[in-house]
Amino acid sequence: MTAKPDGESMPGPVSPEILEARIRGLQYALGQLLENARQLTRGEHQRAVQLHRQLQEQTAIARRESRGLVEAATAEALATSEPAARLLADRLAPGLASIPPNDARWRSRHLVGAGAPSYVRVGELEAGTPVVAPLLRTNGWKVTADRNASARQLLQSVALRLVAAAEPFRLRIDAFDPRLTGMMGLLGHLTTKYPQLVPRATHTAEQLHTVLSGLVDVSSLRASRQAQLGHKRFEELIRETGRVTDPYRLIVLFDYPSGIDTLAQRDLVRLAATAADRGICFLVHHDPASTSEYEVDARQLLELLTPVTITGDKVEVSTLQSVPARLDPPFDANIAAGICDVVAELAEIAVLPTIEFNRTLPDRTTWWHPVKDELSTVIGYDDRTPALVRLRSGNPALPHVLVGGAVGQGKSNLLLVLIHGLAARYHPADLEMYLLDFKHGVEFSALGPANEREHWLPHVRVLGIHSDRSFGLAVLRHLSDELARRSEIFKSHGNVADIAELPPGPDRPPRILAVLDEFQVLLEDDDELADEAARLLERLVRLGRAYGVHVVLATQTIEGVKRLSTRRDSIFGQVPYRIALKTTPADSQAILRTGNTAAAELQFRGEAVLNANFGSPDDNQHVLVSFADKGVLDDLRRELWVRSGTTRPPRVFHLAEPARLPDTAAAMAPELGRPWTGLPIAVTEAPVAVEVRPEPGAGVLVLGDGPADALGVLTGLAVSAAAAAVVPPRFIFIDGTGSAPVVAEGKDALVHALRQLGCEVETIDKHEEIAPRMFGLRDAVRDGRVGGETYLLGFGFHGVPKMQTHAEGFFESPANALQEIVRDGPAQGLVTFGWWNRLHVCTEQLGYGRANVATHLFLRHPQDGVRAVCGPLVRWASEPHRGLLWDGLHPEAQVVVPFAPLHVDEVDRYLELVRR
């Protein structure tokens, strides 16, 4: 040891051997320690593993026991609650909305159209309980799946369920299928028959833009209507108004966001944000693997929709968490086709609620109030709002109306509602009507007088029932002349510019309503008549506004009318009111405006788009036109007729019908020396008369086929001459037709009427008696023994046999005698009115100059004969109940409508009228 400095001893140095021994001792001790620790750890691990195994066994036993308890409890709960769950599902999704696809009830038609469901089936639980989820009254669903085919199948099935369950026209489905999957083909039968229920699926962004643009308009209009009526949700509006014309709208998007551009995305998001409140619903298949080439943010739309997830054959709706349902199998195509056919059948017979016409009339105490600035009437309703048509000359100018619609969609009903609504509101002294129907309808016929009724609509001045083009042109000429007449009235009052500025009184002319139904008939032929009609119509709509003339142009279609192609803007540019009933997209744009296809979206007869701004889509008003029941309208006409006290019937014109002598006698009195041949094709009620004086050349030669028309001409000439005579003349009636049965009643009525007028009437109807009587009459002319004013009525001289053969006992033919009678008789007071079937027969009997008679009236006669008399440029169509009068005095021949032969029951009325 070594001592320290302070005196303590210090250990000495340790030898290496000692140090090595110590280290070995430590290493051994450490090894023992590690071995002891290792033995301890192995034992703890074994004990832990053993304990874990024991716990696993206990857990498995507990799980088996728990599963048994849960399954037993679940089975018990399901057994108890399944009937209630099924009843709840049936209540929330009634009928076909919740029935499995393979159920036999899909083959029955009695559940189709039961009602638009707010819930719809997505699948079923293991026990078969249907799982239904809300859809139509929500913004919609976003459907994602591990397989796209499963999501598409669900969309397809839901669409079929909804269209099958909804009432006709309560639901419309628009689909976007950018990848051309054809999934909506399952509803193809319905798309073919009723594309307004399920239009053909769109495939491009441009096509989708059109659909979405229309939906934006629908949403905006519904928002306005709901605000106006105080409703927050669309179904509240439907519940109040009962309108089936405004359907739920379902938009089905496959493989979203594929094919969606930024414009479509913008509209989709705008629509989805308020979709539940507007009756709009989205059914979107979201494919997360799909991206849009336009980089749209799919989350903007998807976050607004209810998530529906499909994994394998399980489907889960987020509103029904932890309730995974088994996805239904797809529908059989034959079942789907059958359902679509039934839906189409129901759509075919679906009808709208009826708005009675009387509901549109004002209180009777306000009828016939004075006209101020406008004529206005109610044609129907837009929900609770009356649909007004206001015809006014200014502030704003709404003078004329264009009405269009396909066949059978209620155009005639609309016109009758408009006409009678105005008639109830305004006095006949303040409103005159000119009503022309150019189609084969009879709707306007009830507005005039008839044998079975004494009343008519007192406002009607002119009534054309199935008018022809010539009469339509005559009416336009008359109205054009009326504008000139009113211009002079305006000048006399200090150059007023508008009829509304004229003070009430006898000097203020009445407003005129001119209704031209199927007006395009006037313009469709390539002839001078169409040219003149187009010019006059253009003038009428341009100038009529200021003069109080309001034109209603009605048509089924105006496409393809040549005269309108050059005057479309000049005519329709003056017609701000457009009323379009259900029609095609092309005709909707023709009636309303280019780009306005709203009328093609209408579903029912009687629906209409009312637009007072030249068809601008922003001003469309969806209205339901009131129903003009025939009995109701007839009662109204009778009431108005009695109230008016009028005895002046309208000028009634029928296409392909003769004129009626009693009607003419009611309007005009015969003039001495001017007997009637018929009526002109004109507004005037004055008949076409011919000058008959006791001098050579007097008489009328009636030429052409048609015994009834010929007898009608002779009847008009005879009875008007007899009624105007101071001293009753004598008549000799020679019937060369052998008393043809077709005119027997007319001949008897003519003879009876003449005798009742105090005339002596001699009839010769046996062929063997005709020649002797003509020779006797010829001798009376030669000897000056005619004996006063006498008329020879020769009915069918062409039918008298052997007219040009020398008669037995005479040295000349009966034709020679007839020639002298016709040529020399007028100077002796004997005038001949005769009928021959052809000009050449007449010429053979009367000689080359036809006994100097100037007046010819052609019926149905070959044109060469007509031109031989009237000139080489004359065109004659030879229509039934039409005549062409040539008197040699006027530069042009005149078309006349011959009178019909009198009926026996008309004689007394005619006599009463001419004796006034």
SULTAWO-V323594 format. One line per field, one symbol per residue. ss: DSSP state (H for helix, E for strand, C for the rest). Layout:
BEGIN
ss: ???
END
This chain:
BEGIN
ss: CEECCCCCEECCCCCHHHHHHHHHHHHHHHHHHHHHHHHHHHHHHHHHHHHHHHHHHHHHHHHHHHHHHHHHHHHHHHHHHHHHHHHHHHHHCCHHHCCCCCCHHHHCCCCCCCCCCCEEEEEECCCCCEEEEECCCCCEEEEEECCHHHHHHHHHHHHHHHHHHCCCCCEEEEEEECCCCCHHHHHHHHHHHCCCCECCCECCHHHHHHHHHHHHHHHHHHHHHHHHHCCCCHHHHHHHHCCCCCCEEEEEEEEECCCCCHHHHHHHHHHHHCHHHHCEEEEEEECCCCCCCCCCCCHHHHCCCEEEEEECCEEEEHHHCCCCEEECCCCCHHHHHHHHHHHHHHHHHCCCCCCEHHHHCCCHHHCCCCCCCEEEEEEEEECCEEEEEEEECCCCCECCEEEECCCCCCHHHHHHHHHHHHHHHCCCCCEEEEEEECCCCCHHHHHCCECCECCCCCCEEEEEECCCHHHHHHHHHHHHHHHHHHHHHHHHCCCCCCHHHCCCCCCCCCEEEEEEECHHHHCCCCCHHHHHHHHHHHHHHHHHHHHCEEEEEEECCCCCCHHHHHHHHHHHCCCCEEEEECCCHHHHHHHCCCCCCHHHHCCCCCEEEEECCCCCHHHCEEEEECECCHHHHHHHHHHHHHHHCCCCCCEEEECCCCECHHHHHHHCCCECCECEEEEECCCCCCEEECCCCCCCCCCEEEECECHHHHHHHHHHHHHHHHHHCCCCCEEEEEECCCCCHHHHHHHHHHHHHHHHCCCEEEEECCHHHHHHHHHHHHHHHHHCCCCCCEEEEEECHHHCCCCCCECCCCCCEHHHHHHHHHHHCHHHCEEEEEEECCHHHHHHHHCCCHHHCCEEEECECCHHHHHHHHCCCCCCCCCCCCEEEECCCCCCCEEEEEECCCCHHHHHHHHHHHCC
END
